[in-house]
């Protein structure tokens, strides 16, 4: 039975903190997605389409 668990022993001196790692991963994901959305929005607004010239109305003729 001890042999089956030997692969799951922690390394000496290292403590695993899955909650902290999960929180850091979630914060990193939010930052990456937020920066990507912001960059996409800024990139899309970089070259605005020209406004069409107003056509003369028939009532003014």
N, C-alpha and C positions, 0 to 999 in steps of 0.2 A: 504494500500500500504506500509505503514511503517513496518507492521508486516512481509511482505514477504522479506524485506531486512534486517531484524534484525539478521539473521544468517550469514550475510556477513560483519558485522562490525568488524573492526580491534580491537585488544586488546589495551587498553591504554598503551602507553609507548613502544609499539613494532611497528617498521616500517618494512614492507615487502619490500624486494629488489629482485624481481624476476630475474632481469638481472644479478646481482652479484651472486645470487645462481646458475643460469644457467652456468655462466662462471666458477665458482668453481667446479660445477659438471662435466663440460667438461674437465677441467684440471685434476681432479681426475681420470676420465675415461682414459685419455691419459696416465697418469702415471701408472695406474694399468695395462693397456694393454701392455705398453712398457716394464714394469718390467716382466710381464708374458712372453712376447716374448723373452726377453733377457735370462730369466731363462730357458726357453725351449731350446733355442739355446745352452746355456752352458751345460745343462743337456744332450743334444744329443751328444755333442762333448766330453763328459767326458770319454767314453770308445770307442776309435776309433777301427775300424776293423783291424785285422792284415793284412799286405800286403802279398799277395801270393808269395811263393818262385819262383824265375825265373826258368823256365824249360830250359834245354840245347837245343840249336837249332840243327837241323839235319845237317846243313852245318858244324858245328864244330866237328862232329863225324868222 
